[in-house]
Amino acid sequence: MNKLIFMTCGVCIALAGCNTDNKEKETAQSLPVLIVSRTPVEMLESFTASIRGRQDVEIMPEVSGRIVRLCVKEGESVNKGQVLAIIDQVPYQAALRTATANVSAANVRVETARIELQGKQSLFDENVISDYELSLANNRLAVAIAELEQAKAEETNARNSLSYTEIKSPSNGVVGTLPYRIGSLVSPDMSQPFTVVSDNTEMYAYFSMSENKLRRLSSNYSSIDKMIEEMPEITLQLNDGSSYSHTGHVETVSGVVNSTTGTVQVKALFPNPDRELLSGTIGNVVITSSSDSAIVLPITSTVEIQDKTIAYRLKDGRAEAVYLDVDRMDDGSNFIVKKGLSVGDTIIAEGVGLIREGMDIKLKTVTR
């Protein structure tokens, strides 16, 4: 914790009052003061974050049918391409056999049309048939070839549909809930996904930061890109108050300010080798920022009036109210003053609730 270096002195505050004889009498109260200086500080800022897996993929069946086999359990780790469940394959196997047979038949028709065309071509060359009959033979071959291509496409669709009866994981991750059991009818149009596979080897923490805070933070690094590249590792506080054992780093900062909230979305990446972090949970991202030269002021030396933070500065022997722009430090005891004070200013350190604008302040002693 940075110690605030200040000079302590006593002040006498002349308080005017009237007695019953209308004679003034003075009372004096000795209060400490401090001399404003700059000091290195380290500040922690906490932001509520939503934790998500690197990718949460909703798995939807690509064909309709009843589930005949579940190949995984909820919460099981799976690899890309691993079979999660099998849909009844019988109708799709039959469709594939039909499509394959149609391809064979179409091949035969093509060969027949080609032989017929060869015969017609010979007759045409001997001037036995007309050009019209030769053209018809050419057209019949073209139609047969087109029918063959259509049959091949239907065979490909049937083969793909059969392969889709095996519901596979599109990525490495962890299986979520399995609301559909053996015998359940599933289809591509159902409203609820078959399951969700979360790739949680690494986790994203999404949080929002005000535009002003982002600018203030990035100003320490000259640009947002430099900030992302050079800022220290950040920590994550879990929902139960404990600290996550691995540090992370800011990966991206949105280039768009939310016009409603005035905030920018930030995404931080945390490793998750032990699957301690779960997708969908809430935590707090803690960012450390530092300054080599900041004005730090004890909260006890300020007073809040109508949401304004005020300190009292000594000027020409009188109290002068100074309106401050401050950030609260994480220690709960000090402010960082952004505007309102300069190095060398003398500030009433305690008892500011008794001070009023323009009150005579008489320095009694100064201790250095």
BELDAHU-V413556 format. One line per field, one symbol per residue. phi: phi as a letter, one per 20 degrees, with the letter a starting at -180 (. if undefined). psi: psi as a letter, one per 30 degrees, with the letter a starting at -180 (. if undefined). burial: + if it has 16 or more other ideal C-beta (glycine too) atoms within 10 Angstrom, else -. Layout:
phi->???
psi->???
burial->???
This chain:
phi->.fefebedbdcddedebdefeldfcdcccecfccefbdbfcccdcdcfcdecfgbddfedfeceqefdbddcdfnefcdgnffebcegegfffffffffffffffffffffffffffffffffffeledeffffffffffffffffffffffffffffffgffffefdfebfrcfefdfddgnfecbfeffdfgacddedfccedebdcfgfffffffffcmaffffffdffgddceffenfeffdecbfdbcfeceffedmddeccddcfbfdlfedfnecbceddeccbfbcedcfffecbdclmdeccddeblmcedfceddccfeffmdcdeeebpccfnfdcfebmffeecgnffcdfebcdd
psi->kkkkjlkklklkjjkklkafghkkkkkkkkklllkklklklkkkkkkkkkkllekjkkjkkflllkkfkkfllkgkkllkfkkelkkjfeeeeeeeeeeeeeeeeeeeeeeeeeeeeeeeeeeefghelleeeeeeeeeeeeeeeeeeeeeeeeeeeeeeeeeffjjlkflkakkalifklkfkkllfgkeklelkkkjgfkkkjklkkleeeeeeefffgfleeeeeefllkllkklfgflkkfklalkelkkgkkjfefglkkkkkkklhfghekkkflkakkjkkklkfjljkkkefglkkjhgkkklkkkjhglkkkkkkjlkklffgflkkjekfllkfkkkkelgfffklkfkkkjkelkk.
burial->---+-+--+++++-----------------++++++----+-+-+-+-+-+++++++-+-+-+++-+--+-+-----+---+-++++++--+--++--++-++--+--++--+--++--+---+----+----+--+--++--+--++--++-++--+--++-++++++-++++++-+-+---+-+------++++++++-++++++++---++--++-----+--++--+--++++------+-+-+-+--+---------++++-+++-+----+-+---+++++-+-+--++++++-+++-----++++++----++++-+-+--+----++++--++---+++++-++--+---+-+-------
